């Protein structure tokens, strides 16, 4: 096998092979068999369930649209979720911030990639429409003159 395990996993694998040899069992020669043994040893019994529940409960929260999309796609890959594209789109939009998902849902799209692209465009558009706010801006006091350098005196002729 062209795989290199490290530390504890390597020790465990060596021990497993030695045990199989002592018990006169055949060597593990296929990737599928090796994966099965590694999963049995190193993954919790609820790992698959936990992974599969994550895309159902994913919400954007304080992350950007791009980070949310990336996280969602990673979970789909990690869980190997095979579902109709419409269901994936509904799941994605359900976790997206309503400021973006409400606008995306009004657009026409054909694929999950289209939805992701639209969400990104909506975010960019909303960002561009935000008024420019300077960090030094403070509200004008009505009792003070508009120009800091001017006085409250009336102009002299």
GROMACS elastic network, one bead per residue, 0.5 to 0.9 nm:
[ bonds ]
;  ai    aj funct       b0    kb
    1     4     6  0.84296   500
    1    29     6  0.72914   500
    1    30     6  0.79996   500
    1    31     6  0.76707   500
    4    10     6  0.76959   500
    5     8     6  0.83270   500
    5     9     6  0.57594   500
    5    11     6  0.85458   500
    5    13     6  0.79889   500
    6     9     6  0.56263   500
    6    11     6  0.79639   500
    7    10     6  0.53649   500
    7    11     6  0.64583   500
    7    12     6  0.87348   500
    8    11     6  0.51260   500
    8    12     6  0.60562   500
    8    13     6  0.85398   500
    9    12     6  0.50260   500
    9    13     6  0.60536   500
    9    14     6  0.86080   500
    9    38     6  0.85122   500
    9    42     6  0.85037   500
   10    13     6  0.50965   500
   10    14     6  0.62100   500
   10    15     6  0.85862   500
   11    14     6  0.51885   500
   11    15     6  0.61589   500
   11    16     6  0.85667   500
   12    15     6  0.50954   500
   12    16     6  0.60652   500
   12    17     6  0.86714   500
   12    41     6  0.89610   500
   13    16     6  0.50277   500
   13    17     6  0.62220   500
   13    18     6  0.86109   500
   13    38     6  0.85342   500
   14    17     6  0.52581   500
   14    18     6  0.62170   500
   14    19     6  0.86047   500
   15    18     6  0.50887   500
   15    19     6  0.60602   500
   15    20     6  0.85796   500
   16    19     6  0.50907   500
   16    20     6  0.61676   500
   16    21     6  0.86083   500
   17    20     6  0.50780   500
   17    21     6  0.61637   500
   17    22     6  0.86931   500
   17    27     6  0.70522   500
   17    28     6  0.79217   500
   18    21     6  0.50368   500
   18    22     6  0.62497   500
   18    23     6  0.86428   500
   19    22     6  0.50987   500
   19    23     6  0.61807   500
   19    24     6  0.85205   500
   19    25     6  0.85626   500
   20    23     6  0.50606   500
   20    24     6  0.60474   500
   20    26     6  0.69299   500
   20    27     6  0.71271   500
   20    28     6  0.89248   500
   21    25     6  0.58768   500
   21    26     6  0.72500   500
   21    27     6  0.74695   500
   22    25     6  0.76645   500
   23    26     6  0.89887   500
   25    28     6  0.89541   500
   26    29     6  0.85136   500
   28    31     6  0.82890   500
   28    33     6  0.64697   500
   28    34     6  0.64736   500
   29    32     6  0.88101   500
   29    33     6  0.73759   500
   29    34     6  0.76067   500
   30    33     6  0.53844   500
   30    34     6  0.63284   500
   30    35     6  0.86535   500
   31    34     6  0.50670   500
   31    35     6  0.60191   500
   31    36     6  0.85289   500
   32    35     6  0.51093   500
   32    36     6  0.61641   500
   32    37     6  0.87305   500
   33    36     6  0.50875   500
   33    37     6  0.63170   500
   33    38     6  0.86822   500
   34    37     6  0.51751   500
   34    38     6  0.61466   500
   34    39     6  0.85515   500
   35    38     6  0.50911   500
   35    39     6  0.60188   500
   35    40     6  0.84793   500
   36    39     6  0.51908   500
   36    40     6  0.61238   500
   36    41     6  0.86838   500
   37    40     6  0.51043   500
   37    41     6  0.62805   500
   37    42     6  0.86129   500
   38    41     6  0.52060   500
   38    42     6  0.58715   500
   38    43     6  0.77252   500
   39    42     6  0.53477   500
   39    43     6  0.51020   500
   39    44     6  0.82397   500
   40    43     6  0.62041   500
   40    44     6  0.80049   500
   40    45     6  0.82039   500
   41    44     6  0.82048   500
   43    46     6  0.80888   500
   43    47     6  0.61592   500
   43    48     6  0.86931   500
   44    47     6  0.51655   500
   44    48     6  0.84119   500
   45    48     6  0.75875   500
   45    49     6  0.84263   500
   46    49     6  0.52194   500
   46    50     6  0.59043   500
   46    51     6  0.85093   500
   47    50     6  0.50838   500
   47    51     6  0.60935   500
   47    52     6  0.85605   500
   48    51     6  0.51013   500
   48    52     6  0.60853   500
   48    53     6  0.86019   500
   48    79     6  0.70797   500
   49    52     6  0.51312   500
   49    53     6  0.61602   500
   49    54     6  0.87784   500
   49    79     6  0.89455   500
   50    53     6  0.52931   500
   50    54     6  0.64825   500
   51    54     6  0.54152   500
   51    55     6  0.77033   500
   51    75     6  0.72019   500
   51    76     6  0.89989   500
   51    78     6  0.73122   500
   51    79     6  0.57505   500
   52    55     6  0.64575   500
   52    56     6  0.74943   500
   52    75     6  0.79567   500
   52    76     6  0.82940   500
   52    78     6  0.86293   500
   52    79     6  0.56102   500
   52    80     6  0.85755   500
   52    81     6  0.76050   500
   53    56     6  0.53188   500
   53    57     6  0.65035   500
   53    58     6  0.87835   500
   54    57     6  0.52185   500
   54    58     6  0.59214   500
   54    72     6  0.88818   500
   54    75     6  0.71407   500
   55    58     6  0.51668   500
   55    59     6  0.87234   500
   55    72     6  0.64292   500
   55    73     6  0.89132   500
   55    75     6  0.61599   500
   55    76     6  0.70153   500
   55    79     6  0.87781   500
   55    91     6  0.74742   500
   55    92     6  0.81440   500
   55    95     6  0.86660   500
   56    59     6  0.88514   500
   56    91     6  0.66401   500
   56    92     6  0.87391   500
   56    94     6  0.88533   500
   56    95     6  0.82452   500
   57    91     6  0.89370   500
   57    95     6  0.74076   500
   58    61     6  0.88750   500
   58    68     6  0.85420   500
   58    71     6  0.87299   500
   58    72     6  0.73681   500
   58    91     6  0.86942   500
   58    92     6  0.82609   500
   58    94     6  0.85699   500
   58    95     6  0.55696   500
   58    96     6  0.85023   500
   59    68     6  0.78021   500
   59    92     6  0.86429   500
   59    94     6  0.76570   500
   59    96     6  0.60157   500
   59    97     6  0.74835   500
   60    63     6  0.59076   500
   60    64     6  0.74168   500
   60    65     6  0.73134   500
   60    67     6  0.84450   500
   60    68     6  0.55584   500
   60    69     6  0.86878   500
   60    95     6  0.58528   500
   60    96     6  0.52187   500
   60    97     6  0.58591   500
   61    64     6  0.84332   500
   61    68     6  0.85497   500
   61    95     6  0.86933   500
   61    96     6  0.82612   500
   61    97     6  0.72538   500
   63    66     6  0.80611   500
   63    67     6  0.59942   500
   63    68     6  0.62502   500
   64    67     6  0.51708   500
   64    68     6  0.61002   500
   64    69     6  0.85095   500
   64   123     6  0.87244   500
   65    68     6  0.50644   500
   65    69     6  0.60397   500
   65    70     6  0.85374   500
   65    96     6  0.76421   500
   65    97     6  0.83689   500
   65   100     6  0.86031   500
   65   116     6  0.84511   500
   65   119     6  0.69619   500
   65   120     6  0.62992   500
   65   123     6  0.71965   500
   66    69     6  0.51167   500
   66    70     6  0.61005   500
   66    71     6  0.85433   500
   66   116     6  0.84161   500
   66   119     6  0.87890   500
   66   120     6  0.69927   500
   67    70     6  0.50808   500
   67    71     6  0.60503   500
   67    72     6  0.84792   500
   68    71     6  0.51432   500
   68    72     6  0.60598   500
   68    73     6  0.86035   500
   68    95     6  0.86610   500
   68    96     6  0.76319   500
   69    72     6  0.50627   500
   69    73     6  0.61428   500
   69    74     6  0.85695   500
   69    92     6  0.79642   500
   69    96     6  0.87166   500
   69   116     6  0.69232   500
   70    73     6  0.52009   500
   70    74     6  0.61464   500
   70    75     6  0.86788   500
   71    74     6  0.51108   500
   71    75     6  0.62731   500
   71    76     6  0.87285   500
   72    75     6  0.52209   500
   72    76     6  0.63450   500
   72    77     6  0.88016   500
   72    92     6  0.72447   500
   73    76     6  0.50309   500
   73    77     6  0.62711   500
   73    78     6  0.85284   500
   74    77     6  0.51377   500
   74    78     6  0.59382   500
   74    79     6  0.84720   500
   75    79     6  0.59176   500
   75    80     6  0.81174   500
   75    81     6  0.85138   500
   76    79     6  0.53486   500
   76    80     6  0.57560   500
   76    81     6  0.54569   500
   76    82     6  0.83947   500
   76    88     6  0.89423   500
   77    81     6  0.69033   500
   78    81     6  0.80739   500
   79    82     6  0.89066   500
   82    85     6  0.89489   500
   83    86     6  0.82258   500
   83    87     6  0.65192   500
   83    88     6  0.67648   500
   84    87     6  0.54297   500
   84    88     6  0.66358   500
   84    89     6  0.88868   500
   85    88     6  0.50547   500
   85    89     6  0.61534   500
   85    90     6  0.86318   500
   85   111     6  0.69045   500
   85   112     6  0.66512   500
   86    89     6  0.51006   500
   86    90     6  0.62060   500
   86    91     6  0.86033   500
   86   111     6  0.80566   500
   86   112     6  0.80068   500
   87    90     6  0.50982   500
   87    91     6  0.61127   500
   87    92     6  0.85622   500
   88    91     6  0.50824   500
   88    92     6  0.61042   500
   88    93     6  0.85953   500
   88   112     6  0.72214   500
   89    92     6  0.50812   500
   89    93     6  0.60697   500
   89    94     6  0.83836   500
   89   111     6  0.78459   500
   89   112     6  0.56811   500
   89   115     6  0.72287   500
   90    93     6  0.52086   500
   90    94     6  0.59373   500
   90    95     6  0.87527   500
   91    94     6  0.51117   500
   91    95     6  0.66017   500
   91    96     6  0.88963   500
   92    95     6  0.54398   500
   92    96     6  0.63458   500
   92   101     6  0.89223   500
   92   112     6  0.86083   500
   92   115     6  0.88070   500
   92   116     6  0.87956   500
   93    97     6  0.80582   500
   93    98     6  0.82821   500
   93   100     6  0.85925   500
   93   101     6  0.54842   500
   93   102     6  0.85010   500
   93   104     6  0.82866   500
   93   105     6  0.80260   500
   93   115     6  0.83438   500
   93   119     6  0.89934   500
   94    97     6  0.81364   500
   94    98     6  0.82246   500
   94   101     6  0.75575   500
   95    98     6  0.84058   500
   95   101     6  0.85255   500
   96    99     6  0.82979   500
   96   100     6  0.68180   500
   96   101     6  0.57887   500
   96   119     6  0.86273   500
   97   100     6  0.56337   500
   97   101     6  0.61529   500
   97   102     6  0.84699   500
   98   102     6  0.54107   500
   98   103     6  0.81353   500
   99   102     6  0.60398   500
   99   103     6  0.70383   500
   99   122     6  0.87365   500
   99   123     6  0.85599   500
   99   126     6  0.89645   500
  100   103     6  0.54807   500
  100   104     6  0.62050   500
  100   105     6  0.86903   500
  100   118     6  0.88351   500
  100   119     6  0.59735   500
  100   120     6  0.85178   500
  100   122     6  0.61168   500
  100   123     6  0.65709   500
  100   126     6  0.88117   500
  101   105     6  0.59639   500
  101   106     6  0.87317   500
  101   119     6  0.69483   500
  101   122     6  0.88346   500
  102   105     6  0.53868   500
  102   106     6  0.68468   500
  103   106     6  0.53986   500
  103   107     6  0.70254   500
  103   118     6  0.87758   500
  103   119     6  0.81728   500
  103   122     6  0.71916   500
  104   107     6  0.53526   500
  104   108     6  0.81457   500
  104   109     6  0.87694   500
  104   115     6  0.69027   500
  104   116     6  0.89756   500
  104   118     6  0.60275   500
  104   119     6  0.60244   500
  104   122     6  0.72985   500
  105   108     6  0.76350   500
  105   109     6  0.87410   500
  105   115     6  0.84967   500
  107   115     6  0.88222   500
  107   118     6  0.80284   500
  108   114     6  0.87259   500
  108   115     6  0.87574   500
  109   112     6  0.80660   500
  109   113     6  0.87806   500
  109   114     6  0.55633   500
  109   115     6  0.62779   500
  109   118     6  0.84012   500
  110   113     6  0.83262   500
  110   114     6  0.63686   500
  110   115     6  0.79759   500
  111   114     6  0.51219   500
  111   115     6  0.65318   500
  111   116     6  0.88394   500
  112   115     6  0.50857   500
  112   116     6  0.63038   500
  112   117     6  0.86509   500
  113   116     6  0.50832   500
  113   117     6  0.61367   500
  113   118     6  0.85685   500
  114   117     6  0.50961   500
  114   118     6  0.61098   500
  114   119     6  0.85965   500
  115   118     6  0.50578   500
  115   119     6  0.61144   500
  115   120     6  0.86075   500
  116   119     6  0.51073   500
  116   120     6  0.62623   500
  116   121     6  0.86833   500
  117   120     6  0.51378   500
  117   121     6  0.62447   500
  117   122     6  0.86898   500
  118   122     6  0.60779   500
  118   123     6  0.85304   500
  119   122     6  0.51405   500
  119   123     6  0.62115   500
  119   124     6  0.86580   500
  120   123     6  0.51339   500
  120   124     6  0.62237   500
  120   125     6  0.86068   500
  121   124     6  0.50227   500
  121   125     6  0.60277   500
  121   126     6  0.85502   500
  122   125     6  0.50167   500
  122   126     6  0.60922   500
  122   127     6  0.84452   500
  123   126     6  0.51968   500
  123   127     6  0.60535   500
  123   128     6  0.85831   500
  124   127     6  0.50453   500
  124   128     6  0.61281   500
  124   129     6  0.86910   500
  125   128     6  0.51155   500
  125   129     6  0.62897   500
  125   130     6  0.89127   500
  126   129     6  0.51520   500
  126   130     6  0.64905   500
  127   130     6  0.54858   500
  127   131     6  0.89207   500
  128   131     6  0.80305   500
  129   132     6  0.88006   500
  130   133     6  0.84979   500
  133   136     6  0.85525   500
  133   137     6  0.72221   500
  134   137     6  0.53353   500
  134   138     6  0.88911   500
  135   138     6  0.84385   500
  140   143     6  0.86969   500
  140   144     6  0.77274   500
  140   146     6  0.78686   500
  141   144     6  0.55307   500
  141   145     6  0.82177   500
  141   146     6  0.87198   500
  142   145     6  0.75060   500
  142   146     6  0.85012   500
  144   147     6  0.84452   500
  144   148     6  0.80778   500
  144   152     6  0.81910   500
  145   148     6  0.65561   500
  145   149     6  0.86448   500
  145   150     6  0.69043   500
  145   151     6  0.72610   500
  145   152     6  0.68875   500
  146   149     6  0.88355   500
  146   150     6  0.80049   500
  147   150     6  0.55099   500
  147   151     6  0.84792   500
  148   151     6  0.79605   500
  150   153     6  0.83947   500
  151   154     6  0.80542   500
  153   156     6  0.84983   500
